[in-house]
Amino acid sequence: MVQIAKVIVDVPTMQTNNPYSYLIPTQIENDIQVGMRVVVPFGNGNRKIQGFVVALETKAEEKNPLKSIESLMDLEPVLNPELIKMSSWLADSTFSFQITCLLTMLPNVMRAKYTKQLKIIDSQVSIEDLATILPESDWDDFQPDQLTSKQQSDLLKLRKKNQIEIIYKVKNQAHSKQVFQIKSQINSENESKILNSLRKNATKIRDLVHYLAAHPNEIKQTEVEKKLKITAATIKSAEERGWLIRKKVEQYRDPYATNAKLTLPLKLNSEQQSALDQVTDSIKKQQARTFLLEGVTGSGKTEVYLQAIAYALAQNKTAIMLVPEIALTPQMVSRVKGRFGKQVAVLHSGLSDGEKYDEWRRIKRHEAQVVVGARSAIFAPIENVGVIIIDEEHETSYKQDDTPRYHARNVAQWRSDYHNCPLVLGSATPSLESRARSERHVYQLLRLPDRINGHPLPEVKIIDMREELQSGSNQNFSDPLLAAIKDRLNLKQQSILMLNRRGYSSFIMCRDCGFVLKCPNCDISLTLHMDSRRMKCHYCGHEEPIPKQCPNCHSEKIRYYGTGTEKVEKELQAQFPEARILRMDVDTTRRKGSHERILQKFGRQQADILLGTQMIAKGLDFPNVTLVGVLNADTALELPDFRSSERTFQLLTQVSGRAGRADKLGEVFIQTFNPDHYAIQLAKTQNYENFFRKEMYIRHQEKYPPYYFTLQITAAHKEEKVAAQKMYTVLDELKPALSSNAIVLGPTPKPIARVKNKYYYQIVIKYKKEPRLHEAVTKILQESQADYRLGIQLSIDPEPQSFM
């Protein structure tokens, strides 16, 4: 009998969901566990690759001997049994490969880095001979794709003669942060002796001796350096003299090192208490129920979340809380940390790789009981979960755009079932899918219909920009909105202005020939950025200088059209020179911590106006904000997407909710060219019920979710013809598996048909029940690997949020 490990291997071009069997060497038989990473030989060349152990078994020795595991990459499992089991379900439900799902669950630094080494294996080839083809310094990190054709040819000849070989090595990039700690060897007895041996003017050294004598306990070297204003060289010199002992210790990289001020639970109103009681009852009874907490903006949903988490912790359980974007995280994190202190770990894309790795380890070591984060935090290795919360559950950012194309809500429901704990979905404007499920009693609906301070919702005024422009008003600011901003400046109150575009202008166009400067790689116009004086593509990152004349007809009449946040900021400053303006968009928040710095500055009332894109629409709570202005409510309505009305309603309702959240009444101005559109009219009164009925009727007529499921298959290739042909081949494979009730749209080019020099074609399938569809699509996924080698990228999205 031999010990066998079932291993899911990391081979990008030959992925499979079937594990490979490897022999476990006797020296690690007692150490290897499911969830560990291993290095294994793979393929004819036995190159070394990473794999995950997903099962262990004992079986009779076979005639054909198995390959053995090369080595362990971990001393303990990096994935627990729950996450291993989840990865199999996730791969199946999202039409992806299990290795991709396993890697998605780990911090970036734990993804293996592969290096290639050149090695001479024939004594007839000398070091000097090989060095004439490739310098010896390049042998350790061998990069075949960076060699000249002649170098490649010469090396291939040696390889075919078995005179050299390429050794594949797997590197683990995960490293903990190490800092020096010092232990004093000076006491009251030897202090005076040491001081007498020093020069009188050696003040820094004398200070250090006094300090070491007074601090016998271990202390961080950096703290001593800072306190005494000395250098690391001074400390090292003291070590050489035997005055102290230095040793390296591990230190977590804490992204939120400043201690949040601890807060106490607030008194709940009757609706909040009723909602909390139902959630805590499910925690107590260990029931996997899903609650939809629908509450108007400012109704106190967050306090219900915090008290539900507190109850779970009191039951010796843990909690996961998801928030939609980095922009939301600073305020939400401070509220959760203010309640639960060091029990909280934070996971989101704004952290450095090292910080994410340390937070992940804190969770895995049971040093954190509450996880707060964006989408991927749903994979946190936390155990014994008592409650899972998804705030602003309608947000599209909970859907992953790349493989595996999971929705965090679905993963949360899987974990809710696994742990027998409640899942709370919160929103002022729930997604139609979630609200429809509550209508069918799949979810339990909990309502918070009123603001906690008893104040009415802010008064919303819709401004018809068609009339404003006819009367000669500024194209970005209507007269009523300008008057309202001036009024708030006089009252020393704050305003939030939202524009759904970053940059300076949407595009530049020649007024003589109509030429619009487009990206050479994508079917999209370039955006003007005045701060860097460049034209930029927001899809592929292409940049070029601003043209002074039309590239087509050489006319000088090239003008800027449209509006961006940068341009609006300049106009605002011209209108109100005394106003302190903060701009918050992708361009101003690129640097780490910039979201938090901008919001803290605004929160301290060091600015009068916060101007930004969608990232300022949700979750922000500033008591001195009494005015919200939406400069262009129509942006999402213009998109060819079945969810455009829903997104417009949600965004307008969310951003309106930023006004009048404390004692002062709020006012909202929505500027639009479509004042009669039902999404805009119903957002005026935050009338979600009427919007839900109206939009559900339209979805039913058009056969879209939540009445139908949708599946999107996309092919991309550098040649348009190849991408189109692939989609027709896919359609031919799918047809036999589909019933006559399925609705197939396409193949057609995507609305933006070319991105990064690749053409995109798609098929969309709308269906209710298609029992053979899953098997057919899984087969297409398996076959797509052969296409990948031909440069065809095939992607499958089982729940697309957009067909754009």
C-alpha positions, -999 to 999 in steps of 0.1 A, spaced: 0 0 0 12 35 -8 1 70 3 -13 91 -26 -21 128 -28 -47 142 -52 -33 174 -65 -49 202 -86 -20 215 -107 -13 251 -118 -7 247 -156 -22 278 -173 -24 263 -208 -36 228 -197 -61 234 -169 -84 207 -157 -107 202 -128 -95 166 -124 -68 162 -98 -35 143 -106 -23 115 -84 12 118 -69 31 95 -46 38 110 -11 75 105 -2 78 85 31 96 114 48 65 137 46 38 110 49 29 122 84 32 159 77 12 164 45 -24 177 48 -52 186 26 -50 224 17 -12 225 15 6 237 -16 32 213 -30 58 214 -58 53 185 -83 69 174 -115 46 177 -145 45 166 -181 72 149 -202 99 174 -192 90 169 -155 90 207 -150 83 218 -115 50 235 -109 27 244 -79 -3 223 -69 -29 221 -42 -35 189 -22 -73 184 -23 -75 148 -10 -53 121 5 -58 83 1 -41 50 5 -42 25 -23 -24 -6 -37 9 0 -56 3 2 -93 24 -14 -121 31 20 -136 48 39 -108 34 74 -100 56 105 -99 64 117 -64 58 151 -48 90 171 -50 85 192 -18 60 210 4 56 247 0 38 252 33 43 238 69 5 240 74 -26 241 51 -32 275 35 -68 266 26 -92 249 51 -116 221 42 -144 246 37 -125 266 11 -113 235 -7 -149 222 -10 -161 257 -20 -135 259 -48 -150 228 -65 -185 243 -63 -172 277 -75 -155 262 -105 -186 243 -115 -211 272 -110 -189 299 -127 -176 277 -156 -140 281 -146 -111 259 -135 -106 249 -99 -70 260 -98 -81 296 -107 -107 294 -79 -81 282 -54 -56 309 -63 -84 336 -61 -88 326 -24 -52 334 -15 -34 368 -12 -14 378 -43 20 372 -26 11 335 -21 7 330 -59 38 311 -69 64 327 -92 81 304 -116 117 309 -127 137 289 -153 174 281 -149 199 269 -176 221 240 -166 249 222 -185 246 184 -184 272 174 -209 309 178 -201 317 185 -237 300 219 -233 320 243 -212 307 273 -192 326 295 -217 309 278 -246 274 285 -232 284 320 -222 291 329 -258 254 323 -265 240 337 -233 259 356 -205 262 335 -174 244 362 -154 212 353 -173 212 316 -166 195 318 -132 165 338 -144 162 324 -179 137 343 -201 133 325 -235 109 352 -249 135 379 -244 162 362 -265 171 369 -301 162 344 -328 198 333 -331 202 328 -293 170 307 -293 182 286 -322 216 279 -307 201 269 -273 175 246 -290 203 228 -308 221 222 -275 188 211 -259 181 186 -287 215 170 -282 208 167 -244 238 189 -236 218 215 -216 186 214 -196 161 239 -183 153 236 -147 119 250 -135 118 264 -100 88 274 -80 93 305 -57 70 313 -28 68 351 -27 50 353 7 73 368 34 65 382 68 78 416 78 107 414 102 118 442 125 147 444 150 139 442 187 166 451 213 172 438 249 193 460 271 225 445 287 231 476 308 219 479 344 224 502 374 256 484 383 275 488 350 259 520 338 284 544 355 314 523 345 303 526 308 296 563 311 330 570 325 346 553 295 329 576 271 340 610 258 320 639 275 308 652 241 294 618 230 259 630 239 239 606 217 258 575 230 253 587 266 216 592 260 214 556 247 233 542 277 209 561 301 179 548 281 191 512 281 197 512 318 162 525 325 144 501 300 153 465 308 124 450 288 125 443 250 117 472 228 115 479 190 147 494 176 127 519 155 111 532 187 144 538 204 158 555 172 128 578 170 127 587 207 164 595 210 168 608 175 197 584 168 206 563 137 206 525 132 244 528 130 245 540 167 224 510 178 247 486 158 277 501 175 261 496 209 255 460 200 291 455 190 301 468 224 279 443 241 255 469 256 224 453 239 213 422 221 194 425 188 170 399 173 146 399 144 109 395 153 78 393 130 56 424 128 22 427 111 18 454 85 -12 472 99 -30 494 74 -51 510 102 -25 514 129 -41 543 145 -65 531 172 -101 540 164 -120 556 193 -142 529 209 -179 535 206 -209 520 224 -241 505 208 -268 531 200 -304 528 211 -325 512 183 -359 523 172 -387 498 170 -381 489 133 -344 484 138 -350 463 169 -375 441 151 -350 435 123 -321 428 147 -343 404 167 -350 383 137 -313 382 126 -301 373 161 -328 346 165 -313 329 134 -278 333 148 -289 316 180 -308 288 162 -280 284 136 -304 289 107 -291 295 72 -317 322 64 -312 351 40 -326 385 51 -331 415 28 -328 446 50 -345 473 29 -340 507 45 -342 543 32 -309 562 33 -301 573 68 -324 547 84 -296 531 106 -288 499 87 -252 500 98 -261 500 135 -283 469 129 -252 453 113 -229 462 142 -253 449 168 -258 416 149 -220 412 147 -218 419 185 -244 392 191 -225 367 170 -193 374 189 -211 370 222 -221 335 209 -183 328 203 -189 330 165 -172 352 139 -186 376 113 -179 387 77 -191 421 64 -187 432 28 -188 468 16 -188 476 -21 -158 498 -29 -125 511 -15 -141 545 -13 -166 532 13 -140 514 33 -124 541 54 -156 554 70 -171 519 74 -138 504 88 -136 532 114 -172 524 125 -165 487 128 -131 491 144 -146 517 168 -170 490 180 -148 459 179 -112 472 180 -84 448 172 -108 419 166 -113 434 131 -93 425 100 -96 444 68 -92 430 32 -96 452 1 -76 461 -30 -64 495 -16 -40 476 7 -4 467 -3 3 430 -10 22 428 23 -7 443 43 -32 419 27 -9 390 35 -6 400 71 -44 406 75 -50 372 59 -26 356 84 -43 373 113 -76 358 102 -62 324 96 -45 324 131 -78 332 147 -64 366 159 -93 384 141 -130 375 146 -146 401 123 -136 405 86 -145 438 68 -137 441 31 -147 444 -5 -157 416 -28 -128 391 -24 -131 393 15 -159 367 11 -130 341 7 -114 350 41 -102 319 59 -124 326 89 -140 297 107 -171 292 128 -190 321 110 -221 334 129 -234 361 105 -225 374 70 -235 409 60 -234 425 25 -240 462 26 -253 480 -5 -261 445 -19 -273 460 -52 -238 472 -61 -224 457 -94 -189 458 -79 -198 426 -60 -196 408 -94 -161 397 -105 -153 407 -141 -125 382 -146 -123 344 -142 -138 331 -119 -168 354 -126 -184 349 -92 -210 371 -75 -201 377 -39 -237 373 -29 -238 337 -43 -206 328 -25 -220 343 7 -251 322 4 -229 291 0 -210 300 32 -243 308 49 -255 272 42 -221 257 51 -220 274 86 -258 274 92 -258 311 98 -279 341 85 -269 362 56 -281 399 57 -283 418 24 -288 455 30 -298 483 7 -320 514 2 -325 502 -34 -322 464 -35 -314 448 -68 -345 436 -86 -333 400 -83 -330 402 -45 -363 420 -41 -381 395 -64 -367 367 -42 -382 383 -11 -416 385 -29 -414 348 -34 -403 343 3 -369 329 -7 -355 359 13 -371 374 43 -378 411 38 -370 434 68 -380 471 64 -366 503 78 -390 529 63 -379 560 82 -347 580 89 -334 574 125 -334 611 133 -370 615 124 -361 640 97 -378 638 63 -359 627 32 -342 656 15 -362 678 -9 -353 668 -44 -356 693 -73 -353 681 -109 -337 707 -133 -346 704 -170 -313 713 -186 -329 717 -220 -347 748 -207 -316 760 -188 -294 759 -219 -321 777 -239 -320 805 -214 -282 808 -218 -271 790 -186 -237 773 -181 -239 738 -197 -226 722 -164 -244 743 -138 -280 754 -138 -288 788 -122 -308 772 -93 -278 749 -84 -253 777 -85 -276 798 -62 -279 768 -38 -241 763 -37 -236 800 -30 -262 798 -2 -244 769 14 -211 787 13 -226 817 31 -241 794 57 -208 775 62 -224 743 52 -210 716 29 -220 704 -6 -215 672 -25 -215 674 -63 -215 642 -84 -205 639 -121 -203 606 -138 -171 612 -157 -135 618 -148 -109 637 -168 -114 671 -184 -137 666 -214 -152 635 -229 -136 639 -263 -121 664 -287 -137 669 -322 -128 689 -353 -155 714 -361 -145 715 -398 -146 677 -407 -161 661 -376 -131 640 -368 -130 626 -332 -96 614 -319 -100 577 -310 -78 552 -293 -57 532 -318 -63 500 -298 -100 503 -289 -133 515 -304 -136 544 -280 -127 581 -281 -98 593 -261 -104 614 -230 -87 648 -224 -67 652 -191 -55 688 -186 -35 680 -155 -11 659 -175 -19 676 -208 -25 642 -224 -53 623 -242 -59 590 -224 -79 558 -231 -97 546 -200 -98 510 -214 -63 501 -224 -43 531 -209 -30 544 -243 -18 580 -240 -8 607 -266 -3 645 -266 -32 668 -271 -33 676 -309 -30 713 -318 -47 707 -352 -70 681 -367 -50 649 -376 -75 644 -405 -79 678 -422 -52 698 -404 -78 724 -393 -70 745 -362 -107 743 -352 -103 714 -328 -125 718 -297 -133 700 -264 -167 685 -260 -184 670 -230 -175 675 -194 -152 658 -168 -145 662 -131 -113 681 -138 -131 706 -161 -159 711 -136 -135 717 -108 -119 746 -128 -154 760 -136 -164 758 -99 -133 776 -88 -139 803 -113 -175 807 -101 -166 806 -64 -130 817 -59 -134 815 -21 -146 779 -21 -124 751 -9 -129 722 -34 -119 686 -31 -120 664 -62 -124 626 -58 -121 604 -89 -98 577 -102 -71 602 -111 -70 619 -76 -72 586 -57 -44 566 -74 -20 569 -44 -24 546 -14 -46 561 13 -57 590 -9 -94 580 -5 -91 582 33 -71 615 32 -97 632 10 -127 620 31 -110 629 64 -102 664 52 -139 668 41 -151 653 74 -130 679 94 -147 706 73 -115 717 57 -133 719 24 -167 733 13 -174 712 -18 -167 675 -25 -168 669 -63 -165 634 -75 -176 604 -96 -199 575 -84 -174 568 -56 -189 596 -35 -225 585 -40 -227 558 -14 -221 552 22 -207 586 32 -221 602 63 -212 639 69 -235 658 92 -227 692 77 -237 682 42 -270 699 33 -267 701 -5 -262 674 -31 -260 682 -68 -261 656 -96 -247 674 -126 -256 647 -153 -282 623 -143 -285 608 -178 -251 592 -181 -262 556 -173 -296 560 -191 -277 565 -224 -260 531 -222 -275 502 -243 -280 480 -213 -312 465 -198 -301 475 -163 -295 512 -171 -328 525 -156 -322 504 -124 -287 518 -120 -298 553 -126 -326 550 -100 -302 534 -75 -274 560 -80 -297 590 -77 -314 576 -46 -280 568 -30 -264 601 -37 -295 620 -26 -292 602 7 -259 620 14 -278 652 22 -295 661 55 -283 631 75 -280 650 109 -300 679 124 -299 701 93 -324 696 65 -310 685 31 -317 696 -5 -309 678 -37 -307 691 -73 -308 666 -102 -298 681 -136 -311 661 -165 -321 662 -202 -347 635 -195 -368 650 -166 -398 628 -174 -380 595 -173 -396 572 -146 -362 564 -130 -355 601 -124 -391 609 -113 -393 580 -89 -358 587 -75 -371 622 -66 -393 607 -38 -371 576 -33 -402 556 -42 -386 522 -45 -419 503 -44 -433 521 -76 -399 518 -93 -398 480 -85 -433 474 -100 -426 495 -131 -392 480 -139 -404 444 -132 -432 449 -157 -406 461 -183 -383 432 -175 -412 407 -179 -421 421 -213 -385 421 -225 -377 386 -210 -348 397 -188 -337 389 -152 -352 383 -127 -378 365 -150 -351 348 -170 -315 336 -164 -289 349 -187 -256 335 -199 -230 354 -219 -202 337 -240 -176 360 -255 -147 353 -280 -118 377 -285 -90 376 -311 -68 401 -329 -86 393 -362 -123 401 -362 -131 372 -386 -115 347 -362 -135 359 -332 -168 359 -352 -161 324 -366 -155 311 -331 -188 324 -319 -207 307 -348 -189 274 -339 -199 278 -303 -235 284 -313 -235 252 -334 -223 233 -304 -250 248 -281 -280 245 -303 -286 207 -298 -286 213 -260 -312 241 -261 -349 237 -260 -372 259 -282 -380 280 -251 -344 294 -249 -338 328 -265 -304 332 -283 -291 367 -291 -262 368 -315 -235 362 -324 -229 399 -326 -200 423 -319 -200 437 -284 -211 473 -281 -174 483 -277 -162 458 -303 -124 464 -300 -104 468 -268 -66 465 -266 -64 455 -303 -87 426 -298 -122 422 -314 -150 409 -292 -180 389 -303 -207 376 -280 -237 353 -276 -263 359 -249 -287 331 -239 -319 339 -220 -336 309 -204 -358 296 -176 -349 259 -174 -324 243 -197 -312 211 -180 -287 203 -208 -271 237 -210 -247 234 -181 -231 202 -195 -228 217 -230 -212 249 -217 -187 229 -195 -177 210 -226 -171 243 -245 -149 255 -215 -128 223 -217 -123 227 -254 -114 264 -252 -79 255 -240 -69 244 -275 -83 277 -288 -62 296 -262 -30 284 -279 -43 299 -311 -48 333 -295 -86 329 -291 -98 340 -256 -131 325 -247 -150 337 -216 -182 324 -201 -203 346 -177 -232 328 -160 -247 360 -145 -236 390 -165 -243 424 -149 -240 441 -183 -238 431 -219 -214 460 -226 
